Amino acid sequence: MLVVLEHGARSPSLGQPLPLPLPLPPLLLPPLLLLLSKK
């Protein structure tokens, strides 16, 4: 999961690396996984 979070934080679509708080709130996980799965 850490690798996925790092990949999401460094995603080109975001334009810049964003520090993600760990652990992530459960509500943020589904949208994050959806964004990663669309690529």
C-alpha distance matrix in Angstrom:
0.0 3.8 5.4 5.0 6.2 8.6 9.8 10.4 12.2 14.2 15.1 18.8 19.4 18.8 21.4 20.1 17.0 16.1 14.9 12.2 13.0 10.7 10.4 10.7 13.6 13.0 15.4 13.3 10.3 12.8 14.4 11.4 10.3 14.1 14.5 12.1 13.8 17.2 17.0
3.8 0.0 3.8 5.4 5.0 6.1 8.5 9.7 10.4 12.3 14.0 17.7 18.8 17.7 19.9 18.0 14.6 13.9 12.3 10.2 11.2 9.2 9.9 10.7 14.2 14.7 16.9 14.4 12.2 15.1 16.0 12.6 12.5 16.2 15.8 13.4 15.8 18.8 18.1
5.4 3.8 0.0 3.8 5.4 5.1 6.1 8.5 9.8 10.6 12.0 15.6 17.1 16.6 18.5 17.0 13.9 14.1 13.4 12.0 13.9 12.5 13.4 13.6 17.0 17.2 18.9 16.1 13.7 16.0 16.5 12.9 12.3 15.6 14.8 11.8 14.2 17.0 15.7
5.0 5.4 3.8 0.0 3.8 5.4 5.0 6.1 8.5 9.9 10.3 14.0 14.8 14.6 17.0 16.1 13.4 13.3 13.2 11.2 13.4 12.5 13.0 12.1 15.1 14.9 16.1 13.2 10.7 12.6 12.9 9.3 8.6 11.8 11.1 8.3 10.7 13.6 12.7
6.2 5.0 5.4 3.8 0.0 3.8 5.4 5.0 6.1 8.6 9.7 13.5 14.1 12.9 15.5 14.0 11.0 10.1 9.6 7.5 9.8 9.3 10.3 9.3 12.6 13.2 14.4 11.1 9.6 12.2 12.1 8.5 9.3 12.5 11.5 9.6 12.7 15.1 14.5
8.6 6.1 5.1 5.4 3.8 0.0 3.8 5.4 5.0 6.2 8.5 12.0 13.6 12.4 14.0 12.1 8.9 9.1 8.8 8.2 11.0 11.1 12.8 12.3 15.7 16.8 17.9 14.4 13.2 15.8 15.2 11.4 12.4 15.2 13.4 11.3 14.6 16.6 15.1
9.8 8.5 6.1 5.0 5.4 3.8 0.0 3.8 5.5 5.2 6.0 9.5 11.1 10.9 12.7 11.7 9.4 10.5 11.4 10.9 14.0 14.3 15.6 14.5 17.5 18.1 18.6 15.1 13.6 15.3 14.3 10.6 11.0 13.3 11.2 8.6 11.8 13.5 11.6
10.4 9.7 8.5 6.1 5.0 5.4 3.8 0.0 3.8 5.4 5.0 8.8 9.2 8.5 11.2 10.6 8.6 8.7 10.1 9.1 12.4 13.3 14.3 12.4 15.0 15.6 15.6 11.9 11.0 12.6 11.0 7.4 8.8 10.8 8.4 6.9 10.6 11.9 10.8
12.2 10.4 9.8 8.5 6.1 5.0 5.5 3.8 0.0 3.8 5.6 8.8 9.7 7.7 9.7 7.9 5.2 5.1 6.7 6.8 10.6 12.1 13.9 12.3 15.1 16.6 16.6 12.9 12.8 15.0 13.3 9.9 12.1 14.0 11.4 10.5 14.3 15.3 14.1
14.2 12.3 10.6 9.9 8.6 6.2 5.2 5.4 3.8 0.0 3.8 6.3 8.5 7.4 8.2 6.7 4.7 7.0 9.2 10.3 14.0 15.5 17.4 16.0 18.9 20.2 20.1 16.4 16.0 17.8 15.9 12.5 14.2 15.7 12.7 11.3 15.0 15.5 13.4
15.1 14.0 12.0 10.3 9.7 8.5 6.0 5.0 5.6 3.8 0.0 3.8 5.4 5.6 7.2 7.6 7.3 9.1 11.9 12.3 16.0 17.5 18.9 16.9 19.3 20.1 19.5 15.8 15.4 16.4 14.0 11.0 12.4 13.2 9.8 8.8 12.2 12.1 10.0
18.8 17.7 15.6 14.0 13.5 12.0 9.5 8.8 8.8 6.3 3.8 0.0 3.8 5.4 5.2 7.1 8.5 11.0 14.3 15.3 19.1 20.9 22.5 20.4 22.6 23.4 22.5 18.8 18.7 19.3 16.6 14.0 15.5 15.6 11.9 11.4 14.4 13.3 10.9
19.4 18.8 17.1 14.8 14.1 13.6 11.1 9.2 9.7 8.5 5.4 3.8 0.0 3.8 5.4 8.2 10.0 11.4 14.9 15.4 19.0 21.1 22.3 19.7 21.3 22.0 20.5 16.9 17.3 17.4 14.2 12.3 14.2 13.5 9.7 10.4 13.2 11.6 10.0
18.8 17.7 16.6 14.6 12.9 12.4 10.9 8.5 7.7 7.4 5.6 5.4 3.8 0.0 3.8 5.5 7.3 8.0 11.6 12.5 16.1 18.6 20.0 17.4 19.1 20.4 18.9 15.3 16.2 17.0 13.8 11.8 14.4 14.4 10.8 11.7 15.0 14.0 12.9
21.4 19.9 18.5 17.0 15.5 14.0 12.7 11.2 9.7 8.2 7.2 5.2 5.4 3.8 0.0 3.8 7.1 9.1 12.9 14.6 18.3 20.9 22.7 20.4 22.4 23.9 22.6 18.9 19.9 20.8 17.6 15.5 18.0 18.0 14.3 14.8 18.1 16.8 15.2
20.1 18.0 17.0 16.1 14.0 12.1 11.7 10.6 7.9 6.7 7.6 7.1 8.2 5.5 3.8 0.0 3.8 6.3 9.8 12.2 15.8 18.5 20.6 18.8 21.1 23.1 22.2 18.5 19.5 21.1 18.3 15.8 18.4 19.1 15.7 15.8 19.4 18.8 17.1
17.0 14.6 13.9 13.4 11.0 8.9 9.4 8.6 5.2 4.7 7.3 8.5 10.0 7.3 7.1 3.8 0.0 3.8 6.6 9.2 12.7 15.2 17.4 16.0 18.8 20.8 20.6 16.9 17.5 19.7 17.4 14.4 17.0 18.4 15.3 14.9 18.7 18.9 17.3
16.1 13.9 14.1 13.3 10.1 9.1 10.5 8.7 5.1 7.0 9.1 11.0 11.4 8.0 9.1 6.3 3.8 0.0 3.8 6.1 9.5 12.4 14.6 13.0 15.5 17.9 17.6 14.0 15.2 17.7 15.6 12.9 15.9 17.5 14.8 14.9 18.7 19.2 18.3
14.9 12.3 13.4 13.2 9.6 8.8 11.4 10.1 6.7 9.2 11.9 14.3 14.9 11.6 12.9 9.8 6.6 3.8 0.0 3.8 6.5 9.3 11.8 11.0 13.9 16.7 17.1 13.8 14.9 17.9 16.6 13.8 16.6 18.9 16.8 16.5 20.2 21.3 20.6
12.2 10.2 12.0 11.2 7.5 8.2 10.9 9.1 6.8 10.3 12.3 15.3 15.4 12.5 14.6 12.2 9.2 6.1 3.8 0.0 3.8 6.4 8.5 7.3 10.3 13.0 13.6 10.5 11.4 14.7 13.8 11.1 13.9 16.4 14.9 14.8 18.3 19.8 19.6
13.0 11.2 13.9 13.4 9.8 11.0 14.0 12.4 10.6 14.0 16.0 19.1 19.0 16.1 18.3 15.8 12.7 9.5 6.5 3.8 0.0 3.8 5.9 5.8 8.5 11.8 13.0 10.7 11.9 15.5 15.3 13.1 15.7 18.5 17.6 17.6 20.8 22.6 22.7
10.7 9.2 12.5 12.5 9.3 11.1 14.3 13.3 12.1 15.5 17.5 20.9 21.1 18.6 20.9 18.5 15.2 12.4 9.3 6.4 3.8 0.0 2.9 5.0 8.2 10.8 13.1 11.3 11.4 15.2 15.9 13.6 15.4 18.7 18.4 17.8 20.6 23.0 23.2
10.4 9.9 13.4 13.0 10.3 12.8 15.6 14.3 13.9 17.4 18.9 22.5 22.3 20.0 22.7 20.6 17.4 14.6 11.8 8.5 5.9 2.9 0.0 3.8 6.5 8.6 11.5 10.3 10.1 13.9 15.2 13.4 14.8 18.1 18.4 17.9 20.4 22.9 23.5
10.7 10.7 13.6 12.1 9.3 12.3 14.5 12.4 12.3 16.0 16.9 20.4 19.7 17.4 20.4 18.8 16.0 13.0 11.0 7.3 5.8 5.0 3.8 0.0 3.8 6.2 8.2 6.6 7.1 10.8 11.7 10.2 12.1 15.0 15.3 15.4 17.9 20.1 21.1
13.6 14.2 17.0 15.1 12.6 15.7 17.5 15.0 15.1 18.9 19.3 22.6 21.3 19.1 22.4 21.1 18.8 15.5 13.9 10.3 8.5 8.2 6.5 3.8 0.0 3.8 5.5 5.6 7.1 10.2 11.3 11.0 13.0 15.3 16.1 17.0 19.0 21.0 22.6
13.0 14.7 17.2 14.9 13.2 16.8 18.1 15.6 16.6 20.2 20.1 23.4 22.0 20.4 23.9 23.1 20.8 17.9 16.7 13.0 11.8 10.8 8.6 6.2 3.8 0.0 3.8 5.4 5.5 7.8 10.0 10.3 11.4 13.6 15.2 16.0 17.4 19.6 21.6
15.4 16.9 18.9 16.1 14.4 17.9 18.6 15.6 16.6 20.1 19.5 22.5 20.5 18.9 22.6 22.2 20.6 17.6 17.1 13.6 13.0 13.1 11.5 8.2 5.5 3.8 0.0 3.8 5.6 6.6 7.8 9.3 11.0 12.2 13.7 15.4 16.7 18.3 20.6
13.3 14.4 16.1 13.2 11.1 14.4 15.1 11.9 12.9 16.4 15.8 18.8 16.9 15.3 18.9 18.5 16.9 14.0 13.8 10.5 10.7 11.3 10.3 6.6 5.6 5.4 3.8 0.0 3.8 5.9 5.8 6.2 8.7 10.2 10.9 12.5 14.4 15.9 17.8
10.3 12.2 13.7 10.7 9.6 13.2 13.6 11.0 12.8 16.0 15.4 18.7 17.3 16.2 19.9 19.5 17.5 15.2 14.9 11.4 11.9 11.4 10.1 7.1 7.1 5.5 5.6 3.8 0.0 3.8 5.7 5.1 6.1 8.5 10.0 10.6 12.1 14.3 16.2
12.8 15.1 16.0 12.6 12.2 15.8 15.3 12.6 15.0 17.8 16.4 19.3 17.4 17.0 20.8 21.1 19.7 17.7 17.9 14.7 15.5 15.2 13.9 10.8 10.2 7.8 6.6 5.9 3.8 0.0 3.8 5.4 5.2 6.1 8.7 10.0 10.4 12.3 14.9
14.4 16.0 16.5 12.9 12.1 15.2 14.3 11.0 13.3 15.9 14.0 16.6 14.2 13.8 17.6 18.3 17.4 15.6 16.6 13.8 15.3 15.9 15.2 11.7 11.3 10.0 7.8 5.8 5.7 3.8 0.0 3.8 5.5 5.0 6.1 8.7 9.8 10.7 13.1
11.4 12.6 12.9 9.3 8.5 11.4 10.6 7.4 9.9 12.5 11.0 14.0 12.3 11.8 15.5 15.8 14.4 12.9 13.8 11.1 13.1 13.6 13.4 10.2 11.0 10.3 9.3 6.2 5.1 5.4 3.8 0.0 3.8 5.4 5.2 6.3 8.6 10.1 11.6
10.3 12.5 12.3 8.6 9.3 12.4 11.0 8.8 12.1 14.2 12.4 15.5 14.2 14.4 18.0 18.4 17.0 15.9 16.6 13.9 15.7 15.4 14.8 12.1 13.0 11.4 11.0 8.7 6.1 5.2 5.5 3.8 0.0 3.8 5.4 5.1 6.0 8.6 10.4
14.1 16.2 15.6 11.8 12.5 15.2 13.3 10.8 14.0 15.7 13.2 15.6 13.5 14.4 18.0 19.1 18.4 17.5 18.9 16.4 18.5 18.7 18.1 15.0 15.3 13.6 12.2 10.2 8.5 6.1 5.0 5.4 3.8 0.0 3.8 5.5 5.1 6.3 9.1
14.5 15.8 14.8 11.1 11.5 13.4 11.2 8.4 11.4 12.7 9.8 11.9 9.7 10.8 14.3 15.7 15.3 14.8 16.8 14.9 17.6 18.4 18.4 15.3 16.1 15.2 13.7 10.9 10.0 8.7 6.1 5.2 5.4 3.8 0.0 3.8 5.5 5.4 7.1
12.1 13.4 11.8 8.3 9.6 11.3 8.6 6.9 10.5 11.3 8.8 11.4 10.4 11.7 14.8 15.8 14.9 14.9 16.5 14.8 17.6 17.8 17.9 15.4 17.0 16.0 15.4 12.5 10.6 10.0 8.7 6.3 5.1 5.5 3.8 0.0 3.8 5.5 5.7
13.8 15.8 14.2 10.7 12.7 14.6 11.8 10.6 14.3 15.0 12.2 14.4 13.2 15.0 18.1 19.4 18.7 18.7 20.2 18.3 20.8 20.6 20.4 17.9 19.0 17.4 16.7 14.4 12.1 10.4 9.8 8.6 6.0 5.1 5.5 3.8 0.0 3.8 5.5
17.2 18.8 17.0 13.6 15.1 16.6 13.5 11.9 15.3 15.5 12.1 13.3 11.6 14.0 16.8 18.8 18.9 19.2 21.3 19.8 22.6 23.0 22.9 20.1 21.0 19.6 18.3 15.9 14.3 12.3 10.7 10.1 8.6 6.3 5.4 5.5 3.8 0.0 3.8
17.0 18.1 15.7 12.7 14.5 15.1 11.6 10.8 14.1 13.4 10.0 10.9 10.0 12.9 15.2 17.1 17.3 18.3 20.6 19.6 22.7 23.2 23.5 21.1 22.6 21.6 20.6 17.8 16.2 14.9 13.1 11.6 10.4 9.1 7.1 5.7 5.5 3.8 0.0
